[in-house]
Amino acid sequence: MDPAVLAASFLPILLLELPDKTFVATLVLATRFRPLTAWIGVGLAFAVQCLIAVVAGRLLAQLPDRPVAAVAALLFAVGAFTLFRGAAKAQQAEEEARVEYEGKVRGGTSGWRAVLACFGVIFLAEWGDLSQLFTAGLAARYDDPVSVFAGSWAALLVVSGLAAAVGGTIVRKLSVAAVSRVGGVVCAVLAVLTALEVAGLDLPV
C-alpha cells in the first residue's frame, strides 16, 4: 500500500463529501437509529460503492494511457466545478437534503434490519455520486487499486462517522461553503496535474 496514493485518495474524497448530502443523510439516519447502527450500515454501503468504482477505474485503465488520463482529468475538473458552483448555495442545499432524507428515512427497526435499512438508503442515494466517479478516476490514474480503495473508503467512513457521532455540532460550527471551496481547489490541482500528464510531461506525483 502506497501512503502517497492513500493520501491522494483520502483528502479529496473527504473534502468532497463533508459538504455533500452524504453527511446530511448519515446525520438523519443517526437520529432515526442508533448512531453506531447507522454508521455500520452506511460504511458497508460505501465499501461496496468504492469497490465498484475501483473495479471500473481499473477496467478503464486498460485503455491507452493518454485517453485514460484525459478521462481522469475531466472527472477531477467536474469535481472542482461542482464544488465551486455549489459553494454559494451550500447551506441551502444542505437544508434541502435534510428535508429530503427526513422524508425517506423511517425508524422503528433495530439490529441487522436497521443496518440493512441504512445500507439501502445510502447505496441507492449515492449511486453514481461525484465521489464514486472521483474514486474511479483515481483508480484509473494510479496503478494501486488497494490504496485507492482504502483511502476513499476511509474518507467516507470518517465523514459518516463524524455525522453519526457529532453531526449536529459540526453543522452549527462548520462553514460548508469554505469546505466546498477547499475541496474545489484540491480537485482543480489534480485536474491540472493529470492534464499535464496528458500533454506528455513526466510529473513526480
Disulfide bonds with the S-S distance in Angstrom:
none
